Amino acid sequence: MYRPWHVRSSRDAAMGLDLELLTRDPNPRTLPGVTAWGPHPISIHPSARVSPTVVLEAEAGPIVIDEDAVVRPGTIIIGPAYVGRHATILERTLIKSWTAIGPYCKVAGEISGTIFQGFANKAHDGHLGDSWVGEWVNLGAGTTNSNLLNTYDQVITRATPTGPNERTGEQFLGAIIGDHVKFAICSRIMTGAVLHTGCMFAQTAPISGCVGAFAWATDAGVRQYRLDKFIEVAKVVMARRKITPSEAYLAKLTALHAQGA
């Protein structure tokens, strides 16, 4: 049976296959001022902009920087890694192995072993490791997660808030973050957190366990995110990427919201 943390279990094999297909370039591009080394291929799309002082280290695996991506000065990317179409890697970002930044994302800080599905923002400092980030997620400045228990033991978590605790088979497991989840500044996300669609976190306590869809979590407690307000915010966020949600998309979100009511 599929579980949210299986995206971590299948990450290396899936990324390895994708990167192999994406790096079959007989004439790899080189750029002045960019330090690149390692035995594995480094593929930079002709339309990508990679600033001088960027370091691309392909000792352990290939690196792909896709169409119209932007990599700002001081960034270090360690392969295997992928930077998607129109993604922006901001200044002094550290991207470690097994990270894939999906299309139209904007990221900064330290990111390791994490898959960004697309259209998500982590535009400030903070660590994110061994995680999966859905679309239209925003991580506020300083948001940081744990991807390893203090005991170094296998991570145990839940797929749903009312489901049983399950062994994940993973020692390193960060957060599984659903679409449209938002985090206030300096949020702390604990090991193995599973956060369903549409949650909004503005609490000083660490975020832990499995949190159901459309939770509005503050220091006053947790209540359901009002559907009208959620749809209003979603439309504003998507408009920033020049996307208008379809009626079918809004209907799906409405149905998900009703399930959690």
C-alpha positions as CSV (number, residue, x, y, z in Angstrom):
1,M,0.0,0.0,0.0
2,Y,1.3,3.4,-1.0
3,R,2.2,5.8,1.8
4,P,3.3,9.5,1.7
5,W,6.8,8.6,2.9
6,H,7.3,6.3,-0.1
7,V,8.3,9.4,-2.1
8,R,11.5,9.3,0.0
9,S,11.9,5.6,-0.4
10,S,11.8,5.9,-4.3
11,R,13.6,9.2,-4.6
12,D,17.1,8.0,-5.5
13,A,16.0,5.4,-8.1
14,A,13.5,7.8,-9.7
15,M,15.9,10.7,-9.8
16,G,18.8,8.6,-11.0
17,L,16.7,7.4,-14.0
18,D,15.5,10.9,-14.8
19,L,18.9,12.5,-14.6
20,E,20.4,9.8,-16.9
21,L,17.8,10.6,-19.5
22,L,18.3,14.4,-19.1
23,T,22.1,14.4,-19.4
24,R,22.6,12.7,-22.7
25,D,24.2,15.9,-24.2
26,P,27.2,15.3,-26.4
27,N,28.2,19.0,-26.1
28,P,27.8,20.1,-22.5
29,R,27.7,23.9,-21.9
30,T,30.4,25.7,-19.9
31,L,30.1,29.2,-18.5
32,P,32.8,31.7,-17.6
33,G,33.3,32.2,-13.8
34,V,31.4,29.0,-13.0
35,T,33.4,26.3,-11.2
36,A,32.3,22.9,-12.3
37,W,34.0,19.5,-11.7
38,G,33.4,15.8,-11.2
39,P,33.2,12.7,-13.4
40,H,29.4,13.0,-13.9
41,P,27.8,15.1,-16.6
42,I,26.7,18.7,-16.0
43,S,24.0,19.9,-18.3
44,I,23.0,23.6,-18.5
45,H,20.3,24.6,-20.9
46,P,21.3,27.3,-23.4
47,S,18.5,29.6,-22.0
48,A,19.5,29.1,-18.3
49,R,21.4,31.9,-16.5
50,V,24.1,30.8,-14.2
51,S,26.1,33.5,-12.4
52,P,29.8,33.7,-12.0
53,T,31.0,32.3,-8.6
54,V,28.4,29.4,-8.8
55,V,29.9,26.0,-7.9
56,L,28.7,22.8,-9.6
57,E,30.1,19.7,-8.0
58,A,29.3,16.5,-9.8
59,E,31.5,14.0,-7.8
60,A,28.6,11.8,-6.8
61,G,26.1,12.4,-9.6
62,P,25.0,14.5,-12.5
63,I,23.5,18.0,-12.4
64,V,20.9,19.4,-14.8
65,I,19.9,23.1,-15.0
66,D,16.9,23.3,-17.2
67,E,15.3,25.8,-19.5
68,D,15.2,29.5,-18.3
69,A,16.4,28.6,-14.8
70,V,18.3,31.2,-12.9
71,V,21.1,30.4,-10.5
72,R,22.3,33.4,-8.5
73,P,25.9,34.2,-7.3
74,G,27.4,32.1,-4.5
75,T,25.2,29.1,-5.0
76,I,26.7,25.6,-4.5
77,I,24.9,22.7,-6.2
78,I,26.0,19.1,-5.4
79,G,24.9,16.4,-7.7
80,P,22.8,14.4,-8.2
81,A,20.6,17.4,-8.6
82,Y,18.0,19.0,-10.9
83,V,16.9,22.7,-11.3
84,G,13.7,22.9,-13.2
85,R,12.3,25.2,-15.9
86,H,12.0,28.9,-14.8
87,A,13.2,28.0,-11.3
88,T,15.3,30.6,-9.4
89,I,18.1,29.6,-7.0
90,L,18.8,32.7,-4.9
91,E,22.1,34.0,-3.7
92,R,24.3,31.7,-1.5
93,T,22.0,28.8,-1.6
94,L,23.4,25.3,-0.8
95,I,21.7,22.5,-2.7
96,K,22.9,19.1,-1.6
97,S,22.6,15.7,-3.3
98,W,19.3,14.1,-4.4
99,T,17.5,17.5,-4.6
100,A,15.1,18.4,-7.4
101,I,13.7,21.9,-7.7
102,G,10.6,21.9,-9.8
103,P,9.4,24.5,-12.3
104,Y,8.8,28.1,-11.3
105,C,10.1,27.5,-7.7
106,K,12.2,30.1,-5.9
107,V,14.5,28.7,-3.2
108,A,17.3,29.7,-0.8
109,G,19.0,28.4,2.3
110,E,20.2,24.8,2.7
111,I,18.2,22.1,0.9
112,S,19.2,18.4,0.9
113,G,17.5,15.4,-0.6
114,T,14.2,17.3,-1.2
115,I,11.8,17.2,-4.1
116,F,10.0,20.5,-4.9
117,Q,7.0,19.6,-7.1
118,G,6.7,23.1,-8.6
119,F,5.4,26.7,-8.0
120,A,6.7,26.7,-4.4
121,N,8.7,29.3,-2.5
122,K,11.5,28.9,0.0
123,A,13.1,32.2,-0.6
124,H,15.0,32.7,2.7
125,D,17.5,30.9,4.9
126,G,16.6,27.7,6.8
127,H,17.2,24.0,6.4
128,L,15.0,21.6,4.5
129,G,16.0,18.0,4.3
130,D,14.7,14.7,3.0
131,S,11.3,16.2,2.3
132,W,8.7,16.5,-0.4
133,V,7.1,19.8,-1.1
134,G,3.8,20.1,-3.1
135,E,2.8,22.9,-5.4
136,W,2.0,26.5,-4.2
137,V,3.7,25.9,-0.8
138,N,5.4,28.9,0.9
139,L,8.0,28.5,3.7
140,G,8.5,31.7,5.7
141,A,11.9,33.1,6.5
142,G,13.9,30.9,8.8
143,T,11.6,27.9,8.5
144,T,13.7,24.7,9.4
145,N,13.0,21.0,9.5
146,S,14.5,18.0,11.2
147,N,15.1,14.9,9.1
148,L,16.8,12.7,11.7
149,L,15.7,11.7,15.2
150,N,18.0,12.4,18.1
151,T,18.0,8.6,18.7
152,Y,19.0,7.9,15.1
153,D,16.1,5.4,15.0
154,Q,13.7,4.6,12.2
155,V,11.1,7.3,11.8
156,I,7.5,6.4,12.8
157,T,4.6,8.5,11.6
158,R,1.0,8.4,10.3
159,A,-0.4,8.8,6.8
160,T,-3.6,10.3,8.1
161,P,-4.5,12.0,11.4
162,T,-6.7,9.1,12.5
163,G,-4.6,6.3,11.1
164,P,-2.2,4.1,13.1
165,N,1.5,4.8,13.7
166,E,3.6,3.1,11.1
167,R,7.2,2.3,10.7
168,T,8.5,4.1,7.6
169,G,11.7,2.1,7.1
170,E,13.5,5.4,6.8
171,Q,16.2,6.8,9.2
172,F,16.2,10.1,7.3
173,L,12.8,11.5,6.7
174,G,11.8,15.2,6.9
175,A,8.4,16.5,6.0
176,I,5.8,15.5,3.4
177,I,4.1,18.8,2.6
178,G,0.8,19.0,0.6
179,D,-0.2,21.6,-1.9
180,H,-1.0,25.1,-0.8
181,V,0.5,24.7,2.7
182,K,1.9,27.9,4.2
183,F,4.4,28.4,7.1
184,A,5.0,31.6,9.1
185,I,8.5,32.8,9.7
186,C,10.8,30.7,11.9
187,S,8.5,27.6,11.8
188,R,10.0,24.4,13.1
189,I,9.0,21.2,11.4
190,M,9.7,18.0,13.3
191,T,11.0,14.7,11.8
192,G,8.5,12.7,9.8
193,A,5.7,15.4,9.7
194,V,2.9,14.7,7.2
195,L,1.1,17.9,6.4
196,H,-2.0,17.6,4.2
197,T,-3.3,20.0,1.6
198,G,-4.1,23.6,2.5
199,C,-2.7,23.8,6.0
200,M,-1.6,27.2,7.4
201,F,0.9,27.2,10.3
202,A,1.4,30.4,12.4
203,Q,2.4,28.8,15.7
204,T,5.4,29.1,18.0
205,A,5.3,25.4,18.9
206,P,7.0,22.9,16.6
207,I,4.9,21.3,13.9
208,S,4.8,17.6,14.3
209,G,2.9,14.4,13.5
210,C,0.2,14.2,10.8
211,V,-1.9,17.3,10.4
212,G,-5.2,17.0,8.4
213,A,-6.1,19.1,5.4
214,F,-7.0,22.8,5.7
215,A,-5.9,23.1,9.4
216,W,-5.4,26.7,10.5
217,A,-2.9,26.3,13.3
218,T,-2.0,29.2,15.7
219,D,-1.1,29.5,19.4
220,A,-4.8,29.7,20.1
221,G,-5.3,26.2,18.7
222,V,-6.3,24.5,15.5
223,R,-9.4,25.1,13.5
224,Q,-10.5,24.6,9.9
225,Y,-9.3,27.1,7.3
226,R,-12.4,28.8,5.9
227,L,-13.0,27.7,2.3
228,D,-13.8,31.2,1.0
229,K,-10.6,32.7,2.5
230,F,-8.5,29.7,1.3
231,I,-9.8,30.1,-2.3
232,E,-9.2,33.8,-2.2
233,V,-5.6,33.4,-1.1
234,A,-5.0,30.5,-3.6
235,K,-6.2,32.7,-6.5
236,V,-3.8,35.5,-5.4
237,V,-0.9,33.2,-5.1
238,M,-1.5,31.5,-8.4
239,A,-2.0,34.9,-10.1
240,R,1.6,35.8,-9.2
241,R,2.6,33.0,-11.6
242,K,0.0,34.2,-14.2
243,I,-2.1,31.2,-13.6
244,T,-5.9,31.2,-13.1
245,P,-7.3,28.1,-11.4
246,S,-9.8,26.3,-13.5
247,E,-13.4,25.5,-12.2
248,A,-12.4,21.8,-12.1
249,Y,-9.4,22.7,-9.9
250,L,-11.4,24.8,-7.5
251,A,-14.1,22.1,-7.4
252,K,-11.4,19.5,-6.3
253,L,-10.2,21.8,-3.6
254,T,-13.8,22.4,-2.4
255,A,-14.4,18.6,-2.3
256,L,-11.2,18.1,-0.3
257,H,-12.2,20.8,2.1
258,A,-15.6,19.2,2.6
259,Q,-14.0,15.9,3.5
260,G,-12.2,17.6,6.4
261,A,-15.3,19.4,7.6
